[in-house]
């Protein structure tokens, strides 16, 4: 079995209002996303930390969906990797 791996994505608030992250959902139980700061001030950023614990070897693709108050919500984050 592969070891746990952590991936980080940065969320930037380029708008003029507070960006509120309402929810972050993974399409697999082996992927656990979390957001460090849920209310991001204009001009600031926050890290989305994703812990992956793959159960099988081979190529994987995980989808993380970020729901917020942004006009383009939801945002889809894709993780592609090869588990050895």
BELNOR-V140462 format. One record per run of one state. SS is the DSSP state (H for helix, E for strand, C for the rest). FROM is the first residue (numbers start at 1). LEN is the number of residues. If there is no record, write none. Layout:
# BELNOR-V140462
{{SS & FROM & LEN} {SS & FROM & LEN}}
This chain:
# BELNOR-V140462
{{C & 1 & 4} {E & 5 & 8} {C & 13 & 6} {E & 19 & 8} {C & 27 & 4} {E & 31 & 5} {C & 36 & 3} {E & 39 & 2} {C & 41 & 4} {E & 45 & 8} {C & 53 & 5} {E & 58 & 11} {C & 69 & 6} {E & 75 & 9} {C & 84 & 1}}
